[in-house]
Amino acid sequence: MPALTRFSVDLITWSFVDRFHIDRMMADPPKLQLSVVEFIRFADPVKFCSWLLRMPIQPTLQTVAFHWVMAEDAQMVGKFLAELGPGLRSLRIGCRLDKDPEMAYSLNKHIDLSHNVEMHSLHLVIADLQDYLMPWVPAILSQVKHVPLRRLTLEVWLHNGLQLVSDVWDEIVALLDNEWVDTMHEVVIMHRGDLCMKYTNAWWAWRIPSLVGRRILRVQDRSPFLK
């Protein structure tokens, strides 16, 4: 177990016996030299982050991914990221707040990336493009204005270009226009929607023309339906 360097969990469910064993394991955590921690779908980050925080955070842990942060996970996820501090170099985080829309406006009370001052790569998973579910995105970006980001990835489910026409996107674009001008090497749009790439490229070029002018915008087709 101490030789473990990558920790990844996905689709976790617990039986009564499972909970007994995991509680015993968490009571006496090993000392790990982790370099990557990844929580995918329904991965119970509250329980596992609590477990990881029981052991000394090693400087080797520089890459973390939370694919789906639910409202009830936010406080523990924020605590874990704050504990990583300057050691965190790469973060992927996505929020599913449709069951608690108010959290979209208050997520920054629980998750604060301003302590992760050496982060160079940030990947935001934006599955819900409804205006009322998106305020967490500019809030998170505003927290890292002073961080020397080199790469920003926006993973977006775009079905209609008009989804990019909103006050929230105006905030996001203003940040991209004015921050990280000297450090940002690449802004990647990871397209997962059903809008064809011809129109996807056109809409993103219209939405963020400054990045096109700086030649740092990359749009990648990650939709399984369109090639």
Order of alpha helices (4+ residues) and beta strands (2+ residues): beta-alpha-beta-alpha-beta-alpha-beta-alpha-beta-alpha-beta-alpha-beta-alpha-alpha-beta
